[in-house]
Amino acid sequence: MRLAVTGREGQVAASLIERGSKDVEVVPVGRPALDLARPETVFAALAEARPDIVVSAAAYTNVDQAEDEKELAFAVNATGAGEVAQAAAGLGVPVIHLSTDYVFDGAKDSAYVETDATAPLGVYGASKLAGEKDVAAANPRHLILRTAWVYSPFGRNFVKTMLRLASDRDEISVVADQWGNPTSALDIADAILHAAARLRDDKNFAAFGIYHLTGSGETNWSGFARHILDTSRAFGGPYARVRDIATVDYPTKARRPANSRLSSVKFADVFGWQAPEWRVAVESVVRRLGGGETKQALSA
């Protein structure tokens, strides 16, 4: 089975490349050959990869900068994502598209399910929601996977930021009134591979649509940070105290949902796969970062 994944440097793309095997070839397709801001590049680049399934992982992800670059965010996350799904349809293959918790406003007092009303707070979330609609319209054989709080040994993410800051500080202030599900990109990759195998083997698969996919369990950002740093200290890595602060004490250009919790029950029921408990997944990534990666990697 060949999976063409859009993007080369993203956390999920890098995780899929690492998780590939002799039975599953992962082919990254990225710039300049495929540029989501240039829709005319999409079909030819994907056709050259000869995929059995397309994984639409590339995106514009700078939440705050999107407020000033609305046109670009929508070009990549909406129009570009739709072009990827349309290209997959033209090649006669399904598309697995990654979306986000930011399609919700965070006002619900429990975990969001797939049928809950969407109400993004900012440009990034609005562009990703538009992308979901464009993907669904372009290719009926779609899985749209909403995930949240993604981290990994690759790229820039919260785990690597906490470890880097702890190398220079004794105390780190972290928001305590936003809740969600920390999710390892390595686990997302495993889930995608599991779902892709199902699509390959079940020619009559009919449960296409939107799914939530996150790490098991929930916490707030400061709890996430404490577990990262406690784990790092246990492995002999950098450590700092965590001080709880409120969202109002850490102003950002774009508003964040206070509640980013997503229920992954539907994905588990349909595909028979569930992510590990978030603390276990964090420990695996922190151990890996502390065991062999340099300070330069932590800052990447």
N, C-alpha and C positions, 0 to 999 in steps of 0.2 A: 504494500500500500504506500502510495506517495502522497504526502501532505505538503501543499504549498502554503507557507505562512508569510503573510505580508509583514514587512519590517525585518530588520536584521539585529538591531541593538536593543529592542524592547525586552522587558523582563520575561514575558510569556514566550516570545520568539526564541530567546536564548535558552529558556528552560525546555522548550520543545526540541530544540536542536540537541541538547544534552540528553534528553530522554529517548531520542530516536534509537532504533535498533535495526538488526538485520531484516526484521519483518516490516519495519516502518521507516521509510526514508523521509526525512524532513528537509524540504527545500526552501530556504529563506529567499524571499523575493523583495528587494528593497530598492531604495534610490541608488543610482539615477534611473535604473531600468524601469522601476515602478515608483511613481510619485503620485500620491493621492491628491495633491494639489494640481496635478496635470492629468485629468481623466483620460486623455487620449493615450496615455502610456500603459493603462491597466490591463487591457485585454491581451495585448501581445506579450507582455511580461509573464502573465499567468499561463497563457497558452504554451509558452516555451517550457514551463515547468512540468507540463503534462500531469497535472494532479488528479488523484482520485477524489480528494476533498480539498477545499480551500479553507484555510483558517485566517480570518480577517482580524489581525491583532494590532496592526499599525494604527496609530491615532495621534491627534493633537492632545496632549495631556497636561499642559501648564494651566492649571485652574485659574490662577490670578491673572496671568497674562492674556488669557482668553477674553477677559473683560475689555481689553484694548485692541484685540485682534479678532473680533467677532467674525469678520468675513473669512479669514483664514481658517478659524476653528470649524466653521460650518462647511467650508470647502473640503476639508480633510475628513471630518467626523461624520458628515452627512452625505454630501455629494460623492466624495471619494469612497466611502463605505458602500454606498449604493452601486457605484461602478464595479467594485469588487464582487458584490453579490450578483450583479448582472453578468459579469464575465464568467463567474462560476456557472450560472444558468446556461450561458451560451456554450460552455464546455460540457454541459450535461452532468454537472457534479453538484453536491450539496455545499453549502457554506456554513461555517461555524464562526459567528461574529461575537466579539467581546464588547460588552457594555458596562455600565457602572451604576452604583448606588446613587449617584448624583442626579438621576432622573427623578428622585423623590425629594420632598421638601423637609423630611425629617420630623414632621409634626405627629406622626403616629406614635403611640406609646408601647408598641410591640413590634416584632419583626415583620418586615414587609413581605407579602407574598406577590406572586406574579400578576395577580388580577387587581392589585391595589391601584388607585388612581395616581398618575404621575403628575409632578408639579415641580420641575427643576427651579432652583433658586438663582442660577447664574447662566452665563453663556456656555460654559463647558457642558453642564448637564443638559441644557437645551439642545446643543449641537449633537450630543450623543443620543438623545431621544429622537431627534430628527433622523439620525443615522439608523436607529432601530426600524423606523417606519420605512425608510428607503430600502433597507435590506429586505424587509418582509415583502415589500411590493415588487422587488426585482427578482426574487428567487423564492418560490414556495417551499423549496427544500432547504429551510434555514433553521439553525439553532442559534438563538441569541442568548448568550450567557452573561448575565449581570453579575459582576463581582465587586469586591471592595477591599480597601486597605491592603493593597498588594505589596509584597516585599519578596526579596530573593537575594542570592549572592551576586546578582547582576544589576547593573545600572544604578540609578539613584532611587533610594527609598528610605522609609522611616527607620528601619533597623540599622542600616549603614550610617544614617545621620546620627542616631543616638550613640553608636559606638565611636564615631569620629568626634562628636562633642565631648564624650566622656574621656577622651584622651587628653583634653585640654582644660576641663572644668571639674570642679568638685560638686556642683549642683546644676541641674537642668530644670527649667520650668516647662511644664507640659500641661496642655488643656485636659481638664477632668470632666467636662460636661458635654462631651460628644462621645457617643457609643457606637460600636460596630463590631465586625468580625474580621480580625487579622487573617489574611489569606496568603499563603505561600504560592508564588508563581510556579514552583515545581509541582505543587498539588494541582494547580489549574492545568498544567501540562498533562499530568497523569489523567485527569478527568477528561480532557479533550481527546487523548489517545483512546481512552475507554469508550467514549461516545462515538469516536470515528470508527472503531472496530465494530460497534453495533450497527452503524449505518452501512458499513461494508457488508456485513453478514446478513442483515435483515432487509431484504429487497422490498419488503412490504411495510417498512417502518412508516408509521403515520403520525407519530407524536411530535412533529416539528412545531416550533414556536419558541416562546420565551421561557428561560429557566434562570433561577438564582443559583449561584455557585460560590460559596465562601468556605473558609475554615470553620470547623465546628466549635461552638462556644462563642462567648461575647465578652467584651471588656470596654473600658474607655481608653483614650490615648495615653493617659498617665499610667494606667495599669499595664498597658502594652509596653510602655517604656521601662517600667520597673522590672517586668519579667525579662526583657532583653538584657538589662544591665545586671540583674541578679545572676542570670545565666552566664553572662560574660565573666563576671567575677569568679564564678565557680570554675570556669575553664582557664582562669589566670589572665583574663583579658581586662580591658579598661572598665572602670566603674565610676559612677557618679550618683549622688542622691537625686531623687526626683521630687520636685515641689509642685503640688497641684495648683493650677490657676484656672480661671474661667475664660470662656471664649472672648468675653469683652476685654480681657487683659492682653489678648493676643490678636489685635485687629488685622484683618486681611482684606484685600480688595474684593474678593468674591466671598459670599456667605457660604458656610458649610452646613450640611444637615446635622442637627443635634442627634438624630437617630438614624444611623446608617445600617442598622441590623437587617439582614436579609435571611429569610427562611429558605433553606436548600432542600426541604422535604420532597418537593416535586422531582428534582433531579435524582435524588436517592431512590424514589419510588420507581421512576421510569427506567433508569440506567443501572440501578443496583450498585451505586458507588457513592461513598461519602468521604469527605476530607477528614484527615486526622484532627484531633483536638488541637486547637491553635497553639497552646503552650508547647506541645510536643514538636510541632512543625517549626516554631520559633527556635527551639533549642537546637534543632538540626542545622538550621541556617547559621545561627550564631557560632556553633561549634566549628562549622566549616570556615566561616570568615576569620575566626580567631586562630584556627589551626594552620592556615596556609596563605591567607591573602595579606597583602601588604597594606600600609597606610594609604598608598596611592590607590589601591582598589577600593578602599572604604570611601574615598573622596570622589570616586567615579560616578 
